[in-house]
């Protein structure tokens, strides 16, 4: 913008300089005419009053109009952006067509007034700047633009909002199991190191299997909220497993415990629970009061159960051993059905709905965000 004003100013200077030269020549011609007229008057009156006539050489040469030396063109400074941070598309010196020479005529007309000759360049430039600004303002009035600084702020704010929303989706905490589950899982690892938790003599060890040991903490979660200090005054049950201390003590004798059974000790409680679950599933051979072996059948001793757990009703029988399903229980559906039936035998009076919930928790041990799992957890009392 400044560069364009400077170029316009230089052209204006040349034009005004030429006008001044012509005006000076006119003044000199007028002066010469006055001198010649005065000489004529003097000549006509010389004989009367004896006054010598004036010189006929006219005005000194130094007063004659001389062309002013051309001023060196100044290198325009780099343009300075407007303070309003908005590009000025209109030409700074643009003047409406209906008054093309208005401002310039005013400047030329004022050239002879006091104060104008000494500062004519600056005042003409200022006039053109003011006039150009008004034209630019009128040209851009109908298209207001947003400052670049505000646009930058809005872009940054938009990026920040996108990052924040993405972080919420990526790092938001997903539903999980209660914190007590992790504690019981570590206690199960210790309890399952006892080799006597498997059923006798068939050696069924569903409770401590690699892919089925979650049955222990699921039962504990359902019956005691994974609280080793749990105590039910109505049933007399204590500890993690859903059996009375007397029943737990009867099972504990076969575990080769190094101290009397303590239902409040989580490891003792989980060992008793594992042996009891394995006996319910695989059956057990006990010694009767007459000293003879007594075979107690398990859930897998029933052909109908085997169809439900394995898809086949085939059963394997050995003398002195409880009968077992000929096929292993490997499917998720079969294992969930086996866990539900075990829970109903272990917890006296357990409802079918509670047994179904146990099967759901068992099957979704690796998927705590399952809607059914979350609904079951919210319905359980004393869950930590």
Secondary structure in CASP SS format (residue, H / E / C, confidence):
PFRMAT SS
TARGET T0000
AUTHOR 0000-0000-0000
METHOD secondary structure of the structure
MODEL  1
X C 1.00
X H 1.00
X H 1.00
X H 1.00
X H 1.00
X H 1.00
X H 1.00
X H 1.00
X H 1.00
X H 1.00
X H 1.00
X H 1.00
X H 1.00
X H 1.00
X H 1.00
X H 1.00
X H 1.00
X H 1.00
X H 1.00
X H 1.00
X H 1.00
X H 1.00
X H 1.00
X H 1.00
X H 1.00
X H 1.00
X H 1.00
X H 1.00
X H 1.00
X H 1.00
X H 1.00
X H 1.00
X H 1.00
X H 1.00
X H 1.00
X H 1.00
X H 1.00
X H 1.00
X H 1.00
X H 1.00
X H 1.00
X H 1.00
X H 1.00
X H 1.00
X H 1.00
X H 1.00
X H 1.00
X H 1.00
X H 1.00
X C 1.00
X C 1.00
X C 1.00
X C 1.00
X C 1.00
X C 1.00
X C 1.00
X C 1.00
X C 1.00
X C 1.00
X C 1.00
X H 1.00
X H 1.00
X H 1.00
X C 1.00
X C 1.00
X C 1.00
X C 1.00
X C 1.00
X C 1.00
X C 1.00
X C 1.00
X C 1.00
X C 1.00
X C 1.00
X C 1.00
X C 1.00
X C 1.00
X C 1.00
X C 1.00
X C 1.00
X C 1.00
X C 1.00
X C 1.00
X C 1.00
X C 1.00
X C 1.00
X C 1.00
X C 1.00
X C 1.00
X C 1.00
X C 1.00
X C 1.00
X C 1.00
X C 1.00
X C 1.00
X C 1.00
X H 1.00
X H 1.00
X H 1.00
X C 1.00
X C 1.00
X H 1.00
X H 1.00
X H 1.00
X H 1.00
X H 1.00
X H 1.00
X H 1.00
X H 1.00
X C 1.00
X C 1.00
X C 1.00
X C 1.00
X C 1.00
X C 1.00
X C 1.00
X C 1.00
X C 1.00
X C 1.00
X H 1.00
X H 1.00
X H 1.00
X H 1.00
X H 1.00
X H 1.00
X H 1.00
X H 1.00
X H 1.00
X H 1.00
X H 1.00
X H 1.00
X H 1.00
X H 1.00
X H 1.00
X H 1.00
X H 1.00
X H 1.00
X H 1.00
X H 1.00
X H 1.00
X C 1.00
X C 1.00
X C 1.00
X C 1.00
X C 1.00
X C 1.00
X C 1.00
X H 1.00
X H 1.00
X H 1.00
X H 1.00
X H 1.00
X H 1.00
X H 1.00
X H 1.00
X H 1.00
X H 1.00
X H 1.00
X H 1.00
X H 1.00
X H 1.00
X H 1.00
X H 1.00
X H 1.00
X H 1.00
X H 1.00
X H 1.00
X H 1.00
X H 1.00
X H 1.00
X H 1.00
X C 1.00
X C 1.00
X C 1.00
X C 1.00
X C 1.00
X C 1.00
X C 1.00
X H 1.00
X H 1.00
X H 1.00
X H 1.00
X H 1.00
X H 1.00
X H 1.00
X H 1.00
X H 1.00
X H 1.00
X H 1.00
X H 1.00
X H 1.00
X C 1.00
X C 1.00
X C 1.00
X H 1.00
X H 1.00
X H 1.00
X C 1.00
X C 1.00
X C 1.00
X C 1.00
X C 1.00
X C 1.00
X C 1.00
X C 1.00
X C 1.00
X C 1.00
X C 1.00
X C 1.00
X C 1.00
X C 1.00
X C 1.00
X C 1.00
X H 1.00
X H 1.00
X H 1.00
X H 1.00
X H 1.00
X H 1.00
X H 1.00
X H 1.00
X H 1.00
X H 1.00
X H 1.00
X C 1.00
X C 1.00
X C 1.00
X C 1.00
X C 1.00
X C 1.00
X E 1.00
X C 1.00
X C 1.00
X C 1.00
X C 1.00
X C 1.00
X E 1.00
X E 1.00
X C 1.00
X C 1.00
X C 1.00
X C 1.00
X C 1.00
X E 1.00
X H 1.00
X H 1.00
X H 1.00
X H 1.00
X H 1.00
X H 1.00
X H 1.00
X H 1.00
X H 1.00
X H 1.00
X H 1.00
X C 1.00
X C 1.00
X C 1.00
X C 1.00
X C 1.00
X C 1.00
X C 1.00
X C 1.00
X C 1.00
X C 1.00
X H 1.00
X H 1.00
X H 1.00
X H 1.00
X H 1.00
X H 1.00
X H 1.00
X H 1.00
X H 1.00
X H 1.00
X H 1.00
X H 1.00
X H 1.00
X H 1.00
X H 1.00
X H 1.00
X H 1.00
X C 1.00
X E 1.00
X E 1.00
X E 1.00
X E 1.00
X C 1.00
X C 1.00
X C 1.00
X C 1.00
X C 1.00
X E 1.00
X E 1.00
X E 1.00
X E 1.00
X C 1.00
X C 1.00
X H 1.00
X H 1.00
X H 1.00
X C 1.00
X H 1.00
X H 1.00
X H 1.00
X H 1.00
X H 1.00
X H 1.00
X H 1.00
X H 1.00
X C 1.00
X C 1.00
X C 1.00
X C 1.00
X E 1.00
X E 1.00
X C 1.00
X C 1.00
X C 1.00
X C 1.00
X C 1.00
X C 1.00
X C 1.00
X E 1.00
X E 1.00
X C 1.00
X C 1.00
X C 1.00
X C 1.00
X C 1.00
X C 1.00
X H 1.00
X H 1.00
X H 1.00
X H 1.00
X H 1.00
X H 1.00
X H 1.00
X H 1.00
X H 1.00
X H 1.00
X H 1.00
X H 1.00
X H 1.00
X H 1.00
X H 1.00
X C 1.00
X C 1.00
X C 1.00
X C 1.00
X C 1.00
X H 1.00
X H 1.00
X H 1.00
X H 1.00
X H 1.00
X H 1.00
X H 1.00
X H 1.00
X H 1.00
X H 1.00
X H 1.00
X H 1.00
X C 1.00
X C 1.00
X C 1.00
X C 1.00
X C 1.00
X C 1.00
X C 1.00
X H 1.00
X H 1.00
X H 1.00
X H 1.00
X H 1.00
X H 1.00
X H 1.00
X H 1.00
X H 1.00
X C 1.00
X C 1.00
X C 1.00
X C 1.00
X C 1.00
END
